[in-house]
């Protein structure tokens, strides 16, 4: 069996919605991979360069709440600002929250290749520490 890279993400089959998995050696890296996985489910990003930046602070919460909050923020900014993160950096913040820095692009600069996400489902949500690091799995309503 081939060993997977330390950081990564993938889309997995799902009957009606989109299901993504992400993994990394640390919690923050796993969260960043989940954002990339979400964006890549519906736009082509290979030849696109960021043209903006955004920083957000997520309040303290359990790991699953932070994952959902972060992915919900991607969907919110897509709907309200027409921007998408191309590069995500996640760092711990005071009292258990997160500071997230995105290098962003306007949605007009990317090609749509899949169904646009509407919400993060709590059904079968998983975000855990493993022997190899951290992994998560999320279903996204489209």
C-alpha positions in Angstrom: 0.0 0.0 0.0 1.3 3.4 -1.0 1.8 5.9 1.9 0.0 9.2 1.4 1.8 12.6 1.7 1.9 14.3 5.1 -0.5 17.1 3.8 -3.3 16.5 1.5 -7.0 16.4 0.6 -9.4 14.7 -1.7 -12.9 14.5 -2.8 -14.7 11.2 -2.1 -17.8 9.8 -3.7 -21.2 10.9 -2.3 -24.6 10.3 -3.6 -26.1 13.8 -3.8 -23.7 16.3 -2.2 -19.9 16.8 -2.0 -17.7 14.9 0.5 -14.2 16.0 1.2 -11.4 14.6 3.3 -8.2 16.4 4.5 -5.2 15.5 6.6 -2.0 17.0 7.9 0.5 16.5 10.7 -1.2 19.3 12.8 -4.7 20.6 13.4 -4.1 24.0 11.7 -2.6 22.3 8.6 -5.6 20.0 8.4 -8.0 23.0 8.5 -6.1 24.7 5.7 -6.2 21.6 3.6 -10.0 21.4 4.2 -10.4 24.9 2.8 -8.4 24.0 -0.3 -10.4 20.9 -0.8 -13.7 22.8 -0.5 -12.7 25.4 -3.1 -11.3 22.8 -5.5 -14.7 21.0 -5.6 -16.2 23.8 -7.6 -13.5 26.0 -9.2 -10.3 25.4 -11.2 -7.5 27.1 -9.3 -4.3 25.8 -11.1 -3.4 28.9 -13.1 -5.0 31.5 -10.9 -3.0 33.9 -8.8 -4.3 35.6 -5.6 -5.0 39.3 -5.8 -6.2 40.1 -2.3 -5.9 39.2 1.3 -8.2 38.7 4.2 -7.7 37.8 7.9 -10.4 36.4 10.1 -10.5 35.4 13.7 -12.6 32.4 14.7 -13.8 32.3 18.3 -12.8 29.4 20.6 -14.7 26.2 20.1 -14.2 22.5 19.8 -12.4 21.2 16.8 -15.4 20.3 14.8 -17.0 23.7 15.5 -13.9 25.4 14.3 -13.8 23.3 11.1 -17.5 24.1 10.3 -17.0 27.8 11.2 -14.0 28.0 8.8 -15.8 26.3 5.9 -18.9 28.3 6.5 -16.8 31.5 6.3 -15.6 30.4 2.9 -19.2 30.0 1.7 -20.3 33.2 3.3 -17.5 35.3 1.6 -18.3 33.5 -1.7 -21.9 34.6 -1.5 -21.5 38.1 -0.1 -18.1 39.3 -1.5 -17.5 37.1 -4.5 -14.1 36.1 -3.2 -12.4 32.7 -2.6 -9.3 31.7 -0.7 -6.5 30.3 -2.8 -3.9 30.1 0.0 -4.9 29.5 3.6 -2.7 29.9 6.7 -4.2 28.9 10.0 -2.7 29.7 13.4 -3.9 29.3 17.0 -5.2 32.4 18.6 -6.0 33.4 22.2 -8.2 31.2 24.3 -8.5 28.4 21.8 -9.7 30.4 18.8 -8.0 30.6 15.4 -6.5 33.3 13.3 -6.9 32.6 9.5 -5.1 34.5 6.8 -6.3 34.0 3.2 -4.7 35.1 0.0 -7.9 35.5 -2.1 -9.1 35.9 -5.7 -12.3 37.4 -7.1 -14.7 34.7 -8.4 -14.7 36.3 -11.8 -11.1 35.2 -12.2 -11.8 31.5 -11.8 -13.5 28.9 -13.9 -16.5 27.1 -12.4 -16.1 23.3 -12.7 -18.6 22.0 -10.1 -21.7 22.7 -8.0 -21.3 25.8 -5.8 -21.5 24.9 -2.1 -24.5 26.1 0.0 -23.7 24.9 3.5 -21.6 22.5 5.6 -23.6 19.5 6.8 -23.1 18.3 10.4 -24.1 14.7 9.3 -21.1 12.4 9.4 -18.8 15.3 10.3 -15.4 14.1 11.6 -12.3 16.0 12.8 -9.9 13.9 14.8 -6.3 13.4 15.9 -4.7 10.2 14.6 -1.4 8.4 15.0 -0.2 10.2 11.8 -1.6 13.7 12.7 -5.0 15.1 12.1 -7.8 14.2 9.6 -11.3 15.5 8.8 -14.2 14.5 6.6 -17.0 16.9 5.7 -20.2 16.7 3.6 -21.0 19.9 1.8 -24.6 20.6 0.6 -24.7 21.8 -3.0 
